[in-house]
Amino acid sequence: MAVDYSQKASWYQIPAITKEVDTFFIYPTEYLGFNEGDPDYAALDNEEMLEGVKILHIVQASVYEDATNVFLPYYRQASLRYAGEVHKKTGNLDSAVSGIPYEDITAALDYYFENYNAGRPFILASHSQGSIIAKLVLKKYFKEHPDYYDRMVAAYVIGFAVTKDDLEANPHMKFATGETDTGVIISWNTEGIKNVEENAQSCVLLPNGISINPLNWKLDETYAPASENLGSLVINEKLGKVEIADIGADAQINLARGTVITKARPEPMTEDFAKVAAQFFGVDGRHDEDYAYYYNNLKANVAKRIANYKSSR
């Protein structure tokens, strides 16, 4: 049985309505599940997940808050451990989320559209596991609800591959071609140069994957220097808060891998976490920085797509 989204406790955030556009945000994996006896899916009150969502609100979902009302439901997500097992067996992650997580999110969408949206245009936004679910939402849920889909400003499906095969099999889904088109999918996966050099495997990449460059909004390999970066989101350890800084986050598409390559310095990790990250995302994966490296450019892009949507209606 899906979660009851009429209950306020089923949502991390139900915002006051102060903007003309909403965002429905699906958060990434925060439940690791590596302890003996851990279930494959988090309970809605799982402390590890709840604490993680607080952080993800600050470092990811907040990018949409200047321009939109951000709705953020809880859902029973697959553990990182279980997702890894599924990927090892099948080479894909769809079956890890197509049951409980997808059912929860579609129940949340039903309640959102019927009780909170009031006909406003909206953005679908996500990262990592959230983006696997978002792809299923685009493929299935919005195909079944074209009236909702017509009001979608854009879908920021970041941190999991959107592929040419996805688009060919689902003609109603369109990938962005520039920085202002609407009703489209915006997606990228970030890596460092060592991943390319070693042809590293990553569980968030798929054959024929597509990324758009979050600095110049091009689909080709045109290099975007860090001078085009409006600011990255970093943690100031001394002050215990996040701030905008220049960390040299440039961007260039690698068409063969379908990823964004950057020379930005990686965030420091503990030895144990670095081993886990390398196992899932490659020795130089920058998965956790997909949002942070390009934070202010993404924020500006959201505003531009909303302005274009409004002017075209």
N, C-alpha and C positions, 0 to 999 in steps of 0.2 A: 504494500500500500504506500502510495506517495505521501510526502509530507503535507500537512495541512497549512497552506499558506495564508489562510484567513487569520492565523495566529501571528501576532507581532514577533513572538520569539523565534519564528521561522525565518526572519529576515535580520541580516546584520544592519541594514539601513533602509528605511522608508523615508525619503527626504521630504522636507517642506517644498511645495511647488513654487519656485521662484523664476524658473526659466521656461521658454517655449518648447524646449526639446528635452527628452529624457535619455538616459543611458541605462540599459539593463546589462549589468556586469557579472560575468561568470568567472570566479576566481580559480587560480591554478592549484596544483597539488600541495597541500600543507600537511597532510597526514602521511607519515612515512611507513608505519606499520611493520617495523623490523624486529620488534620484540616477540618472543615466543608467545603464541596464543593470540596475537593481534588479529582481529577479523580483517577480511579483504576490503570491507567498506567501513568508513567512519560512521559512527553514530552521530546524530545531529548535535549532541552535546560533547563531542570529543574535544578535550581541552587543547590538544596539540593543534587541531584544525582551527578552533576558535581563536587561539592566540595568533596563529598565522594569518587569519583573515584580517585582524586588526592592522598588522604590518602591511599586508597587500593593499588595504584601503589607502594607506599613506603613500606607498611607493608606486602603485599602479592605478587604481581606480580614481585617485585624486586628479589625474591628468584630465579627466572629463568634467570635473566639477565647476570649472570656471564658466563653461558654456551650457551645461545640462544639469538636470535633476538626476542624481545617480541612485538607482535602485540596485540593491545587492542582497540577493537571497542566499541563505545557507542551503547546502545540499549534501547528500551522503556520497562523498567522493571515494574513488578507488585509492587504495594506499599505493605509495610509490613501489613498495615491494611487490604487490600483486600486479601492478601495471607492468613492471619489469618481467615478471613471469609470463604474462600474456604475450608481451612483445617477443620474448625468446621463443615461445611456441609457435606464434602465428606470423611474426614479422610486422604486425600492426597492433594498434591499441584500441580499435573500435569496439571490440567485444568486451573490453574492460569497462567501458562507459555506456554502452548501448542499453543496459538494463537499468539498475537503480539510479545512477547519476542522471541519465537522460530523462527518465520518468519524473524525477524530482524537478528538474529544470523546466520541463514542459508543463508540469503542474504549476510551477511558479509563474511561468509565462501566461498560462490561462488566467490565473488570479490577477496578475498585473494588468493584462489587457481589459479584463472585465470590470476591475474595481479601481485601478489607479491611473491608467493611461489617459482616459478621457479624450481620446482621439488625437493626441499630440504626436508629432513625428518623433522618432526615437533612433538611437544608436544601439547596436548590439556590440558588446566589447568583451574581450576575454584574453586569457593567457594559458598556455600549456594544456593541462587536462581540460581546463575551461574551454579552450579552443577546439579540442577534439569534439566536445559536446556542442559547441557553437556550430561546427561544420554539420553535424547531424541535424541541428535545428534548422539551418539553412536548407539542407537537402530535403528534410521531411516535414517539419512543423510548418515552415513558411510556405511550402508547396501546398499544404492543406489549408493554409490561412492567407490567401493572396491579398485579402483586404488589409491585413496587418502589414504584410511585406511591402505593399505599395507606399507605406509611410516610413519605411526604413531609410534614414539618411545615409547610413553606411554601416558596414560590419568590420570592426577591427579585430580580426581573427589572428592574433599575434602569438608566436611561440609554438606553432605546430603547422606542418606543411599543408598548404592548399595546393592541389596539383592540377595540371592540365587535364588529367583524367576525370577529376571531380567536376570540372567545368563542362567537359564534353558530355558527361553522363547526366548533367543537371543544367539544361540550357537556360533556366531561369536565374542561375547564378552567374554574375559577371565580376571579373577581377578589375581593379582600378587600372586606369591607363595614365593617370596624372594626379595632380595634387588637389583637384577640386571636383572631380566627377562624383556623382551620388548614386545611391542604390547599388553600390559596389562593395567588393571585399578588399580590404587592405591587410596584407599579411607579410611578415618577414621572420626569419630565424637568423640570429646573430652568431658568428663564430670568429675565432682568431685564426691567424695564418697557419699555425701548427696543425689545425684540423685539416686544412687543405693539403698541406705538405704530406701528411700521413694518411690522407684519405680516410679520416676517422669516421667510425660509425656513430650515429646519433639516433635515439629512439623518436625524436621529433621530426626527422627528415624522412621523406618518401621519394621514390622515383618520380621524375617530372614535376618536382616541386617548383613553386614560383615565389619569389620575394620581390617586393618593391623597395627601392632605396628610400629610407625615411629622412634623408637630407635633401635629395634633389627630386624625389618622387618619379624616378625613371625606372624602367624595367630592363634596361640594358646595362652594360658594364661601365658606363660613364662614372669616373671616380668623383666622389664628393669629399673634399678635404674637411678637416675639423673646423676650419674657419666658417663653414656653412652651418655648423652646429650651434643652435641658440642656447644651449645649456643642458648639461646632464644632471641627474639627481643623484647626490651622493650622501652618505651618512657621515656627519661630523661627530667622530667618536668623543672628542673633548666636550662638546656641547650637548651630546646625546640627542641630536635631532638631524633631520635631513635638510640639505641646502642645495642650491644650484651652483654648479662649478664647471670649469673647462677642464676636461680630463683627456683631451685629444681624441675624442670619439669621431673618427672619420667613418666613411661607409663606401663600399663598392660591392656590387652584385657579382657573385660567382655563378654564372648561368649553369655550369655543369652540376653544381651541388644544389642550386636553387636557394642560396643563402646570401646574407649580408656579411661581408668580411670587414673586420675593423682592426686597427693597430692600437686601439685604446688599451691602457693597462688593465689587466684583470683585477677584480676585487680580491682582496686577501681571503684565503680559506684555511680552516684547520686541515691538518693532514688527512683525517678520516673523511671529512666532507669532500675534500678534493678527490679522493679515491672514488667515492660514490658518484660525484659529478662526472668524472672521467668515464666511468662505467656506462652512464646513461647518455652523456652528451659529447663525449670525446675529450681528448686531453686538453684541448683549447676551446671548449664550448663556452659560449657566453650567454647561455639560455636565461639565467637569472637577471641579466642586464638588458634584455630585449626592450623593456620600457625605459629603464633608467638612463641608458646611454643617450637616448634620443627624446628625452622627456619634453623639453620645451618645443622642439619641432613637431612632436605629436600633438601637443596642446594647441599650437598654432594651426595645425592641419585640421583638427576637429572644428575650430571656428570657421575656417575657410569653407569646409564642406557644408556646414550648416548654413552659412551665408548664401552659398550657391543653391542649396536646396530651397531656401526661402524665396530667392529671386526667381526661381524657375516655376514656382507654383502660383 
